[in-house]
Amino acid sequence: MLALAFPDDAFFARVKAAPRRLLMLDYDGTLAPFCVERDLARPHPGVEGLLRGILAQGETRLAIVSGRPLADVERLLPIGPPLELWGSHGWERRTAGGEKVAPPLPPGAPERLNRAKLLAEKEMSENLEAKPAGLALHWRGKPAVEVERMRNWGYAHWRPLTSPSLLELLEFDGGIELRVPSRTKGTAVEELLAESAPETLAVFLGDDRTDEDAFQVLRNKGYGILVNAQQRDTFASYWINTTDRLLEFLKRWDEIARKD
């Protein structure tokens, strides 16, 4: 289904009325612009200050849920606890108290990932990203013919290593990823909800297909908000289509917290 328009006054009235709030946000494409040089993907101007403001109010549990490795998120968004961070699609976590947690991979997955990494290092090393629970080939900014070559390589060499319980191959905005499927952004959302009081209002902002796992979890338990210039079929309830609108959303949330 298509997401609705920008969160309306009725949405923010529910935020204001909620006795507890949980705000979860993706990083790349949501809080930060996509960059060909991924190490330079800093948050949009104004975002970090607004997040710090929301966090300082103490009225919102705030979590970043990213596909990036946890160390990348910590470096690009240098806000310490109680900001919670989830990296690698939920395979890494920094809790509100600063503890770092990483569940073990299922037996057999590390060996397959190592084989996939060795294959990629022979031909795709410049475009390869190794994560704790997966590998990614990045083609953002490359010519269409090179994108197609990399896509074909990924399916030809990595797909034979997949299995329903150990590894899955999926495309994302700007590349293709081989990952362990038993944890996703949806898993992270489920765990955050399980740790929260029943009356908590939960909201997740994300831009990519991997964020749909989180949106789906929240269909009857909260609100997913698609952050993307293009509207599309989604499990999200609302749609933010510009950076200015994203900043407006965060400002309104911050203002509500300040008035409590």
N, C-alpha and C positions, 0 to 999 in steps of 0.2 A: 504494500500500500504506500501511497505518497504521504510524506510528512506534511503536517499543517504548516502554517506560516510562523513567523517569529513569535516566541512566547508572549502571550497577551497578558492583560491586567489580571484576568482570572487566575492565570498560572502564578503570577507573583503574589496574588492574594493568598494562594495556598502555601506558598513559600513562607509568607509572613505569619500565617496561622499555625504553621507546623511547630510542635514543641521541640523537635529535634530535626537536624538537617544533615544530609550526606551529599556532598558535591564531588563527583568524580569526573576527571577530564583526561582525555588522550593528549599526547604531546604533539607529534609531527602532524601538520595539516590542520591542527585544532588550535593549540596555543602558540605554535611556531610555524612559519612558512616552510614549505618544502625547499630544500637547497640541494644543488648538485653536489656541493661539498657538505656532506652531512654533519661534519664536525662544526660547521658554522651556523647551524640552525638554532639561533637564539630566539627566545620568545618575541612576539610582536611587541613594539614599544607600548608600554603601559600595562602589559599583562602581569609582569612580575610584581609590580607595585600593588596592583589590585588583589592578587593572590595573597600577598603579605598582609594587606588590610583585612581581607576576609578571615584569614587565619588568626590575626591578632584579636578579633572580636570574641573568639572563643565560642561562638554560637553555631559554627559549622564544622563538621568533620570533613576535612579536605584531603583528597587522594588523587595522585596522578597515576594513570594506568596506561602503560606504553608498551609497544613492541620492542623498543630499544633495550639493550642491556642496562641494568640498573646504574652502573657506573657512568654511562653516557648521560642519563637523565640527571644524576646528581651534579655532573659537571656543567651541563647546559642550563639547569635551573637550580642555582645554588641557594636553595631555601632549606634550612635544616628542620628537624622535628619541631613541632608535632605534624608537619606536613608528611603524609604517608606516600610512599613511592612503591609502585609495582612495575617491574621490568620484565622483558622477555615474555610478554603475553601471560604474565602471572606466575612465571617460574622463579622470579626473584622478588623479594619484598623487603622494604625498610619500614618498620612499624612506627607508630606515633612516638614510641619511646626510643627510637633509634636502633633497635635490634634488627639485624639482617638475617633473613630466613630464605633458604633455598631447598625445597624438597628434592629428594633424589629422583633421577630419571628412571623409567621402567627398565628392567633388565633387557639387554639387547639393543636399546636405542643408542647408547654411546658408541657402540661398535659400528653401527650403520652410519651414524653421523660422521665418524672418523673416516670411513671409506668415502663418503660423499665429499668430505673436505679435501682428501687427497686427490680425488678426481678433479675438483674445481681448481685446486692450486696449480695444476698443470696447464690449464688453459684460461682460467677466469680469475686469477689471483688478484688483479687490480680492482675487480668489481665485487669481490667476496667479502662478506661480513660474517664472522663466527660469533654465535651467541651461546649462552649456556644450554639452551634446549633447541637449537636450530641453526640453520645456515641461510643466508640471503644473498642473492645476486641483485645488484642495483644497476638499473639502466636509465635512471632519470637524466635527461639532457642529452642523451645519445641519439644519433640519427635512426630513423625508422628501420633501416636495413640492419643496423647493429642490434637494435632491440629485438627484432625477429630472430636474429642469429642466436642471441643469448637465451631467448625464450625456448627456442628449439633445442638448444644444448641442455637447458635445465630439464625439460621433459624427457629427453633421450637418455641422460645420464643419471638423473636423480629419481625419476619415477620408478625404475625397477627396484629401488631401495625402500619404497613405501610399503606400508601394511596398515590395516585399520587401527591397530592398537599401538604401533610404534612410531610411524612417521607418516605425515601427509604433505602433499605438495600443493601450494596455492599461490595465486598471484595477488599482489597488492599494488597500490598506487605507486608505481616506480620500480617494480621488480618482481621477483619470484622467490618464494621461501619454502624451505624444507624444514618442518618442525614437528616436535612431539605434540600430538593432538589432545592429550588428556587434560591439559590446562589451557585456558583461553582467557581473554578479557572478561568473558561471561563468568568463568570460574572465580576470578578475582572479585567481581561484583557480588556473586553469591556469598562468598566468604565475608565480605564487608557487611552485607545485609544480615548475615547470621550473627555477626558481632554487634549489631545495632539494635536499639529498642524497637519494638513493633510499631510505635507511632512515628518513626523516623520517615521524613520525606526524602526520597533518594532520586538523584538526577545524574545522568551521565552525558557528557558531551564528547562526540567523536566524529571523524570524517570519513573513515575508510571501511572497506568490507569487513575487516577484522573487528571493527567496533559493533557490527551487527550482532555479534554474540552477546555483548553487553546490553544492547537495546532490547534484544529478545527476552532476556532475563527480566527486564524492567517493564515489560508490556502490561502486566497487572500488578506491579509492585512499586512503580515509580514512573519516571519520565526519561526517555531517551531524546536527545536533541542532536540532529544531524548538522554538522558544521561543514558546509561545502558550497561552492559557488553554483553547483548544479543540483537541482532537485532530482531525486530518483526513488525507486521503490525501496522502502526501508521499514524497519520495525520501530523507528523513532517516532515520537509524537509531535515534535516541533522541528523547525528548520531555521538555521542561522546562515545567511549566505554571503556575508561580508565581514571583514575584520572590524569595521566600525560597529557592526551589530553585536559581534562578540564582546567588544569592550563595553557596549551599552548593557549587555546582559550581566557582565561581571560587576559593573558599577551599580546596577539596580540591586543585585544580590548583596553587595557590600553595604548599600544604604539601608536595606532592610535589617541587616545584622546590627548596624550601628544604632538603630532606633529601638532595638529590643532592650 
